[in-house]
Amino acid sequence: MTGKTKTAATKAAKTQDHIPKIKIGASTCLLGEKVSYDGNHRHDRYLTQTLSLFVDYVPVCPEVECGMPIPREAVRLVGDPAAPRLVTRKTHEDKTRMMTDWLPGKLAALEKENLCGFIFKSKSPSSGLYRIRVYGDDGKVRKTGTGIFAKAFCDHFPRVPVEEAGRLNDPQLRENFIEKIFTLKRWREVVQAHQNLGGLVIFHTQNKLLILSHSQAHYRQMGKLVAKGKEITAKAGIPALFEQYEILLLKALDLKTTTKKNINVLMHILGFFKKNLSADEKQEMLSLFDQYKQGYVPLVVPLTLVNHYVRKYDQPWLRDQTYLNPHPFELKLRNYF
């Protein structure tokens, strides 16, 4: 590790000391443990050296935990893509029952972990999320499967954000996933400590711009839900209101931000400074917005100036907006073009 890298890591470590870590699940092999079928690991250094500064992992290796040895014969999905079997590649031994017998107990144990996300191993017949090969009984190979554990997890925890480690190499997918786990963490803190209409109003207000950057339509639905809060609470209770809101929140966050959506939010922010900015300051702001729109600078550039003016002109409403700081700056998630 170079001196510069050590300095950056030290600074990040100091920052994360003040931030409660988020608990997420991860395929054990991604964390450097030698549990793969060949006795090796699939170590992902971004997970262990960068993201780990802000999250605590709950490792899961379905194949080993259900009773398979290390090393072992590789397995693959066979049969109907909608309900495939887990079969060894060479000896064709069916391991499906071994996996499905283990699943209920594991899912019950994970319920107690209160996970805010899960990162799965790509291309795995037990843990892969997308385009897993399924070897059909008709001899055709279809890339339409989902790993048996990954599917069971998603069915059991439909509101927990999930992603594959390989897809996290895409900067936009990485930011979207990490933004979701941090937002879900903040939401759960409200549910635990302030499960009342006042707490919901505060959360909705502070996350207005963040939600708008994903979906104006969902923000409007959520606004109507909050406005009817007293009525819904009187009929169905606070938990029902919070559940409806959570469903809409996560659906909104599933929709990726775009340059156009971010520009709309930035222009909304600019309106808060109409009585503060000089002509030159406003022009500087608009110029950076345009440079971002044209793809010359990443989003972090105009947002840095926005945050500067928020402090300079003391804008309390904007200061509380999670959109301006949705995740630790050290993760550099808004630095991509």
C-alpha positions as a Markdown table, in Angstrom:
| # | Residue | x | y | z |
|---|---|---|---|---|
| 1 | Met | 0.0 | 0.0 | 0.0 |
| 2 | Thr | 1.5 | 3.4 | -1.0 |
| 3 | Gly | 1.8 | 6.3 | 1.4 |
| 4 | Lys | -1.0 | 8.1 | -0.4 |
| 5 | Thr | -3.3 | 5.1 | -0.2 |
| 6 | Lys | -2.5 | 4.7 | 3.5 |
| 7 | Thr | -3.4 | 8.3 | 4.1 |
| 8 | Ala | -6.7 | 8.0 | 2.3 |
| 9 | Ala | -7.6 | 4.8 | 4.1 |
| 10 | Thr | -6.7 | 6.4 | 7.5 |
| 11 | Lys | -8.9 | 9.4 | 6.8 |
| 12 | Ala | -11.7 | 7.2 | 5.8 |
| 13 | Ala | -11.3 | 5.1 | 8.9 |
| 14 | Lys | -11.4 | 8.2 | 11.1 |
| 15 | Thr | -14.6 | 9.3 | 9.3 |
| 16 | Gln | -16.4 | 6.0 | 9.6 |
| 17 | Asp | -15.6 | 5.9 | 13.4 |
| 18 | His | -18.5 | 8.5 | 13.7 |
| 19 | Ile | -20.9 | 6.6 | 11.4 |
| 20 | Pro | -22.8 | 3.5 | 12.7 |
| 21 | Lys | -22.0 | 0.7 | 10.3 |
| 22 | Ile | -24.6 | -0.8 | 8.1 |
| 23 | Lys | -25.1 | -4.6 | 8.3 |
| 24 | Ile | -25.4 | -6.3 | 4.9 |
| 25 | Gly | -25.0 | -9.9 | 3.8 |
| 26 | Ala | -22.3 | -11.0 | 1.3 |
| 27 | Ser | -21.2 | -14.3 | -0.3 |
| 28 | Thr | -18.4 | -15.6 | 1.9 |
| 29 | Cys | -16.0 | -16.2 | -1.0 |
| 30 | Leu | -16.1 | -12.4 | -1.9 |
| 31 | Leu | -14.7 | -11.6 | 1.6 |
| 32 | Gly | -11.5 | -13.7 | 0.9 |
| 33 | Glu | -12.6 | -16.9 | 2.6 |
| 34 | Lys | -11.5 | -20.1 | 0.7 |
| 35 | Val | -14.9 | -21.7 | 0.4 |
| 36 | Ser | -15.3 | -22.0 | -3.4 |
| 37 | Tyr | -15.8 | -25.4 | -5.0 |
| 38 | Asp | -12.1 | -25.4 | -6.1 |
| 39 | Gly | -10.9 | -24.5 | -2.6 |
| 40 | Asn | -10.1 | -20.9 | -3.5 |
| 41 | His | -11.8 | -17.6 | -2.8 |
| 42 | Arg | -13.2 | -14.9 | -5.1 |
| 43 | His | -11.9 | -12.0 | -3.0 |
| 44 | Asp | -13.4 | -8.6 | -3.9 |
| 45 | Arg | -11.1 | -5.9 | -2.6 |
| 46 | Tyr | -13.6 | -3.1 | -3.0 |
| 47 | Leu | -15.8 | -4.9 | -0.6 |
| 48 | Thr | -13.1 | -5.7 | 2.0 |
| 49 | Gln | -10.9 | -2.6 | 1.7 |
| 50 | Thr | -13.3 | 0.3 | 0.9 |
| 51 | Leu | -17.0 | -0.5 | 1.6 |
| 52 | Ser | -16.0 | -2.4 | 4.7 |
| 53 | Leu | -15.1 | 0.9 | 6.3 |
| 54 | Phe | -18.9 | 1.6 | 6.5 |
| 55 | Val | -20.5 | -1.8 | 6.6 |
| 56 | Asp | -20.4 | -5.0 | 8.6 |
| 57 | Tyr | -20.8 | -8.2 | 6.6 |
| 58 | Val | -22.8 | -11.2 | 7.4 |
| 59 | Pro | -21.1 | -13.9 | 5.3 |
| 60 | Val | -23.1 | -16.7 | 3.7 |
| 61 | Cys | -21.8 | -19.6 | 1.6 |
| 62 | Pro | -24.9 | -21.7 | 0.8 |
| 63 | Glu | -23.0 | -24.7 | -0.6 |
| 64 | Val | -20.7 | -25.1 | 2.4 |
| 65 | Glu | -23.3 | -24.3 | 5.0 |
| 66 | Cys | -25.8 | -26.8 | 3.6 |
| 67 | Gly | -23.2 | -29.5 | 4.0 |
| 68 | Met | -21.0 | -29.7 | 0.9 |
| 69 | Pro | -17.2 | -30.1 | 1.4 |
| 70 | Ile | -14.3 | -27.9 | 0.4 |
| 71 | Pro | -13.1 | -28.6 | -2.2 |
| 72 | Arg | -16.1 | -30.2 | -4.0 |
| 73 | Glu | -17.4 | -31.1 | -7.4 |
| 74 | Ala | -18.9 | -28.0 | -9.1 |
| 75 | Val | -22.6 | -27.8 | -9.4 |
| 76 | Arg | -25.0 | -26.3 | -12.0 |
| 77 | Leu | -28.7 | -25.6 | -12.4 |
| 78 | Val | -30.5 | -28.3 | -14.4 |
| 79 | Gly | -34.1 | -28.6 | -15.7 |
| 80 | Asp | -36.9 | -26.1 | -15.7 |
| 81 | Pro | -35.5 | -22.5 | -15.4 |
| 82 | Ala | -38.5 | -21.6 | -13.1 |
| 83 | Ala | -37.7 | -24.4 | -10.7 |
| 84 | Pro | -34.2 | -25.8 | -11.5 |
| 85 | Arg | -32.4 | -28.6 | -9.7 |
| 86 | Leu | -28.9 | -28.3 | -8.3 |
| 87 | Val | -26.8 | -31.1 | -9.8 |
| 88 | Thr | -23.1 | -31.9 | -9.8 |
| 89 | Arg | -21.4 | -31.4 | -13.2 |
| 90 | Lys | -19.6 | -34.7 | -13.6 |
| 91 | Thr | -21.3 | -37.3 | -11.5 |
| 92 | His | -24.8 | -35.7 | -11.9 |
| 93 | Glu | -25.6 | -36.1 | -8.2 |
| 94 | Asp | -28.7 | -34.1 | -7.2 |
| 95 | Lys | -28.0 | -31.7 | -4.4 |
| 96 | Thr | -31.3 | -29.9 | -4.5 |
| 97 | Arg | -32.8 | -31.5 | -1.4 |
| 98 | Met | -29.6 | -30.7 | 0.6 |
| 99 | Met | -30.0 | -27.0 | -0.3 |
| 100 | Thr | -33.7 | -26.7 | 0.2 |
| 101 | Asp | -33.6 | -28.4 | 3.6 |
| 102 | Trp | -31.0 | -25.9 | 4.8 |
| 103 | Leu | -32.8 | -22.8 | 3.4 |
| 104 | Pro | -35.7 | -22.3 | 5.9 |
| 105 | Gly | -33.4 | -22.3 | 8.9 |
| 106 | Lys | -30.9 | -20.0 | 7.3 |
| 107 | Leu | -33.5 | -17.5 | 6.2 |
| 108 | Ala | -35.0 | -17.5 | 9.7 |
| 109 | Ala | -31.5 | -16.8 | 11.1 |
| 110 | Leu | -31.0 | -13.9 | 8.7 |
| 111 | Glu | -34.3 | -12.4 | 9.8 |
| 112 | Lys | -32.6 | -11.6 | 13.1 |
| 113 | Glu | -29.7 | -9.8 | 11.4 |
| 114 | Asn | -31.9 | -6.9 | 10.1 |
| 115 | Leu | -29.9 | -6.8 | 6.9 |
| 116 | Cys | -30.0 | -3.6 | 4.8 |
| 117 | Gly | -28.6 | -5.3 | 1.7 |
| 118 | Phe | -26.9 | -8.3 | 0.3 |
| 119 | Ile | -24.1 | -8.7 | -2.3 |
| 120 | Phe | -24.1 | -12.0 | -4.1 |
| 121 | Lys | -21.4 | -13.8 | -6.1 |
| 122 | Ser | -22.0 | -13.5 | -9.8 |
| 123 | Lys | -22.5 | -16.6 | -12.0 |
| 124 | Ser | -23.1 | -18.9 | -9.1 |
| 125 | Pro | -25.8 | -21.6 | -9.3 |
| 126 | Ser | -26.5 | -21.1 | -5.7 |
| 127 | Ser | -25.9 | -17.3 | -5.2 |
| 128 | Gly | -26.0 | -15.6 | -8.6 |
| 129 | Leu | -28.8 | -13.1 | -9.2 |
| 130 | Tyr | -28.9 | -12.7 | -13.0 |
| 131 | Arg | -28.4 | -14.7 | -16.2 |
| 132 | Ile | -27.4 | -18.0 | -14.5 |
| 133 | Arg | -27.0 | -20.9 | -16.9 |
| 134 | Val | -29.7 | -23.5 | -16.7 |
| 135 | Tyr | -29.1 | -26.7 | -18.5 |
| 136 | Gly | -32.5 | -27.8 | -19.8 |
| 137 | Asp | -33.6 | -31.4 | -20.1 |
| 138 | Asp | -34.1 | -30.7 | -23.8 |
| 139 | Gly | -30.3 | -30.1 | -24.2 |
| 140 | Lys | -30.6 | -26.3 | -24.4 |
| 141 | Val | -28.7 | -24.0 | -22.2 |
| 142 | Arg | -30.6 | -20.9 | -21.1 |
| 143 | Lys | -29.1 | -17.9 | -19.3 |
| 144 | Thr | -32.3 | -17.1 | -17.5 |
| 145 | Gly | -31.8 | -18.6 | -14.1 |
| 146 | Thr | -31.3 | -17.3 | -10.6 |
| 147 | Gly | -29.2 | -19.1 | -7.9 |
| 148 | Ile | -31.3 | -21.2 | -5.6 |
| 149 | Phe | -30.2 | -19.3 | -2.4 |
| 150 | Ala | -30.4 | -15.9 | -4.1 |
| 151 | Lys | -33.9 | -16.6 | -5.3 |
| 152 | Ala | -35.0 | -17.8 | -1.9 |
| 153 | Phe | -33.5 | -14.7 | -0.2 |
| 154 | Cys | -35.1 | -12.3 | -2.6 |
| 155 | Asp | -38.5 | -14.0 | -2.2 |
| 156 | His | -38.1 | -13.9 | 1.6 |
| 157 | Phe | -36.8 | -10.4 | 1.8 |
| 158 | Pro | -38.4 | -8.6 | -1.1 |
| 159 | Arg | -37.5 | -5.1 | 0.2 |
| 160 | Val | -33.9 | -5.7 | 1.0 |
| 161 | Pro | -31.6 | -4.2 | -1.7 |
| 162 | Val | -29.5 | -6.8 | -3.5 |
| 163 | Glu | -26.8 | -6.7 | -6.1 |
| 164 | Glu | -24.1 | -8.9 | -7.7 |
| 165 | Ala | -20.4 | -8.2 | -6.9 |
| 166 | Gly | -19.5 | -8.1 | -10.6 |
| 167 | Arg | -22.2 | -5.5 | -11.4 |
| 168 | Leu | -20.8 | -3.2 | -8.7 |
| 169 | Asn | -17.9 | -2.5 | -11.1 |
| 170 | Asp | -20.4 | -0.3 | -13.0 |
| 171 | Pro | -20.2 | 3.1 | -11.2 |
| 172 | Gln | -23.9 | 3.9 | -11.6 |
| 173 | Leu | -25.0 | 0.5 | -10.3 |
| 174 | Arg | -22.6 | 0.8 | -7.5 |
| 175 | Glu | -23.9 | 4.2 | -6.4 |
| 176 | Asn | -27.5 | 3.1 | -6.8 |
| 177 | Phe | -27.0 | 0.1 | -4.6 |
| 178 | Ile | -25.0 | 1.9 | -1.9 |
| 179 | Glu | -27.4 | 4.8 | -1.9 |
| 180 | Lys | -30.3 | 2.3 | -1.3 |
| 181 | Ile | -28.6 | 0.6 | 1.7 |
| 182 | Phe | -27.8 | 3.9 | 3.4 |
| 183 | Thr | -31.4 | 5.2 | 2.8 |
| 184 | Leu | -32.9 | 2.0 | 4.1 |
| 185 | Lys | -30.7 | 2.2 | 7.2 |
| 186 | Arg | -31.9 | 5.8 | 7.9 |
| 187 | Trp | -35.5 | 4.7 | 7.3 |
| 188 | Arg | -35.2 | 1.8 | 9.7 |
| 189 | Glu | -33.8 | 4.2 | 12.3 |
| 190 | Val | -37.0 | 6.3 | 12.0 |
| 191 | Val | -39.2 | 3.2 | 12.2 |
| 192 | Gln | -37.4 | 2.1 | 15.4 |
| 193 | Ala | -37.2 | 5.4 | 17.2 |
| 194 | His | -39.9 | 7.7 | 15.7 |
| 195 | Gln | -42.7 | 5.5 | 14.3 |
| 196 | Asn | -45.3 | 8.2 | 14.4 |
| 197 | Leu | -46.7 | 10.7 | 11.9 |
| 198 | Gly | -44.2 | 13.4 | 12.9 |
| 199 | Gly | -41.2 | 11.1 | 12.3 |
| 200 | Leu | -42.6 | 10.2 | 8.8 |
| 201 | Val | -43.1 | 13.8 | 7.9 |
| 202 | Ile | -39.5 | 14.7 | 8.9 |
| 203 | Phe | -38.1 | 11.7 | 6.9 |
| 204 | His | -40.2 | 12.5 | 3.8 |
| 205 | Thr | -39.1 | 16.2 | 4.0 |
| 206 | Gln | -35.4 | 15.5 | 4.4 |
| 207 | Asn | -35.4 | 13.0 | 1.5 |
| 208 | Lys | -37.5 | 15.0 | -0.9 |
| 209 | Leu | -34.7 | 15.8 | -3.3 |
| 210 | Leu | -33.2 | 12.3 | -3.1 |
| 211 | Ile | -36.5 | 10.7 | -4.0 |
| 212 | Leu | -37.1 | 13.2 | -6.8 |
| 213 | Ser | -33.8 | 12.3 | -8.3 |
| 214 | His | -35.1 | 8.8 | -8.8 |
| 215 | Ser | -38.8 | 9.3 | -9.5 |
| 216 | Gln | -41.1 | 12.3 | -9.5 |
| 217 | Ala | -44.1 | 10.0 | -9.9 |
| 218 | His | -43.3 | 8.0 | -6.7 |
| 219 | Tyr | -42.5 | 11.2 | -4.8 |
| 220 | Arg | -46.0 | 12.5 | -5.6 |
| 221 | Gln | -47.6 | 9.2 | -4.5 |
| 222 | Met | -45.5 | 9.3 | -1.3 |
| 223 | Gly | -46.6 | 12.9 | -0.7 |
| 224 | Lys | -50.2 | 12.0 | -1.0 |
| 225 | Leu | -49.7 | 9.1 | 1.4 |
| 226 | Val | -48.1 | 11.3 | 4.0 |
| 227 | Ala | -50.9 | 13.9 | 3.6 |
| 228 | Lys | -53.5 | 11.2 | 4.3 |
| 229 | Gly | -51.4 | 9.9 | 7.3 |
| 230 | Lys | -53.9 | 10.7 | 10.0 |
| 231 | Glu | -56.7 | 9.1 | 8.0 |
| 232 | Ile | -54.8 | 6.0 | 7.3 |
| 233 | Thr | -53.5 | 5.7 | 10.8 |
| 234 | Ala | -57.1 | 6.0 | 12.2 |
| 235 | Lys | -58.3 | 3.2 | 10.0 |
| 236 | Ala | -55.3 | 0.8 | 9.9 |
| 237 | Gly | -52.7 | 2.1 | 12.4 |
| 238 | Ile | -49.2 | 3.5 | 12.1 |
| 239 | Pro | -47.5 | 0.3 | 11.1 |
| 240 | Ala | -49.7 | 0.0 | 8.0 |
| 241 | Leu | -48.9 | 3.6 | 7.0 |
| 242 | Phe | -45.2 | 3.0 | 7.4 |
| 243 | Glu | -45.3 | -0.2 | 5.5 |
| 244 | Gln | -47.1 | 1.5 | 2.5 |
| 245 | Tyr | -44.5 | 4.3 | 2.6 |
| 246 | Glu | -41.6 | 1.8 | 2.7 |
| 247 | Ile | -42.9 | -0.1 | -0.3 |
| 248 | Leu | -43.1 | 3.2 | -2.3 |
| 249 | Leu | -39.7 | 4.4 | -1.1 |
| 250 | Leu | -37.9 | 1.2 | -2.3 |
| 251 | Lys | -39.7 | 1.2 | -5.6 |
| 252 | Ala | -38.6 | 4.8 | -6.2 |
| 253 | Leu | -35.0 | 3.9 | -5.3 |
| 254 | Asp | -35.1 | 1.0 | -7.7 |
| 255 | Leu | -35.3 | 3.5 | -10.6 |
| 256 | Lys | -31.9 | 4.8 | -11.4 |
| 257 | Thr | -31.0 | 8.5 | -11.4 |
| 258 | Thr | -30.1 | 10.1 | -14.7 |
| 259 | Thr | -28.4 | 13.3 | -15.7 |
| 260 | Lys | -31.8 | 14.7 | -16.7 |
| 261 | Lys | -33.3 | 13.9 | -13.3 |
| 262 | Asn | -30.3 | 15.3 | -11.4 |
| 263 | Ile | -30.4 | 18.5 | -13.5 |
| 264 | Asn | -34.1 | 19.0 | -12.5 |
| 265 | Val | -33.1 | 18.6 | -8.9 |
| 266 | Leu | -30.2 | 21.0 | -9.2 |
| 267 | Met | -32.4 | 23.6 | -10.8 |
| 268 | His | -34.9 | 23.1 | -8.0 |
| 269 | Ile | -32.0 | 23.8 | -5.5 |
| 270 | Leu | -31.0 | 26.9 | -7.4 |
| 271 | Gly | -34.4 | 28.4 | -6.7 |
| 272 | Phe | -33.6 | 28.5 | -3.0 |
| 273 | Phe | -30.7 | 30.9 | -3.6 |
| 274 | Lys | -32.6 | 33.5 | -5.8 |
| 275 | Lys | -32.3 | 36.1 | -3.1 |
| 276 | Asn | -28.7 | 35.3 | -2.1 |
| 277 | Leu | -26.6 | 34.7 | -5.2 |
| 278 | Ser | -24.9 | 37.5 | -7.0 |
| 279 | Ala | -25.2 | 37.5 | -10.8 |
| 280 | Asp | -21.7 | 36.1 | -11.1 |
| 281 | Glu | -22.4 | 33.3 | -8.5 |
| 282 | Lys | -25.6 | 32.3 | -10.3 |
| 283 | Gln | -23.8 | 32.2 | -13.6 |
| 284 | Glu | -21.0 | 30.1 | -12.1 |
| 285 | Met | -23.7 | 27.7 | -10.8 |
| 286 | Leu | -25.5 | 27.5 | -14.1 |
| 287 | Ser | -22.2 | 27.0 | -15.9 |
| 288 | Leu | -21.3 | 24.0 | -13.8 |
| 289 | Phe | -24.8 | 22.6 | -14.2 |
| 290 | Asp | -24.4 | 22.8 | -18.0 |
| 291 | Gln | -20.9 | 21.2 | -17.8 |
| 292 | Tyr | -22.4 | 18.3 | -15.9 |
| 293 | Lys | -25.3 | 18.1 | -18.4 |
| 294 | Gln | -22.8 | 17.9 | -21.3 |
| 295 | Gly | -20.8 | 15.2 | -19.6 |
| 296 | Tyr | -17.6 | 17.3 | -19.0 |
| 297 | Val | -17.7 | 17.1 | -15.2 |
| 298 | Pro | -19.2 | 14.5 | -12.8 |
| 299 | Leu | -22.1 | 15.3 | -10.4 |
| 300 | Val | -19.8 | 15.9 | -7.5 |
| 301 | Val | -18.5 | 19.1 | -9.1 |
| 302 | Pro | -21.8 | 21.1 | -9.1 |
| 303 | Leu | -22.8 | 19.5 | -5.8 |
| 304 | Thr | -19.6 | 20.7 | -4.1 |
| 305 | Leu | -20.5 | 24.3 | -5.1 |
| 306 | Val | -24.1 | 23.8 | -4.0 |
| 307 | Asn | -22.9 | 22.6 | -0.6 |
| 308 | His | -20.6 | 25.6 | -0.3 |
| 309 | Tyr | -23.5 | 28.0 | -0.9 |
| 310 | Val | -25.7 | 26.0 | 1.5 |
| 311 | Arg | -23.1 | 26.7 | 4.2 |
| 312 | Lys | -22.3 | 30.3 | 3.1 |
| 313 | Tyr | -26.0 | 31.4 | 2.9 |
| 314 | Asp | -27.2 | 29.2 | 5.8 |
| 315 | Gln | -30.0 | 27.3 | 4.0 |
| 316 | Pro | -31.3 | 25.0 | 6.8 |
| 317 | Trp | -33.9 | 23.2 | 4.6 |
| 318 | Leu | -31.2 | 22.3 | 2.0 |
| 319 | Arg | -28.7 | 21.5 | 4.7 |
| 320 | Asp | -30.9 | 18.7 | 5.9 |
| 321 | Gln | -31.5 | 17.2 | 2.4 |
| 322 | Thr | -29.9 | 13.7 | 2.2 |
| 323 | Tyr | -29.5 | 14.2 | -1.5 |
| 324 | Leu | -26.6 | 16.5 | -0.9 |
| 325 | Asn | -24.8 | 13.9 | 1.2 |
| 326 | Pro | -26.5 | 10.5 | 0.8 |
| 327 | His | -23.5 | 8.4 | 1.6 |
| 328 | Pro | -19.9 | 8.9 | 2.8 |
| 329 | Phe | -17.9 | 11.2 | 0.6 |
| 330 | Glu | -14.9 | 8.9 | 0.9 |
| 331 | Leu | -16.7 | 6.3 | -1.3 |
| 332 | Lys | -16.4 | 8.7 | -4.2 |
| 333 | Leu | -19.7 | 7.5 | -5.7 |
| 334 | Arg | -20.5 | 10.7 | -7.5 |
| 335 | Asn | -17.1 | 11.1 | -9.1 |
| 336 | Tyr | -17.9 | 9.1 | -12.3 |
| 337 | Phe | -18.9 | 10.6 | -15.7 |
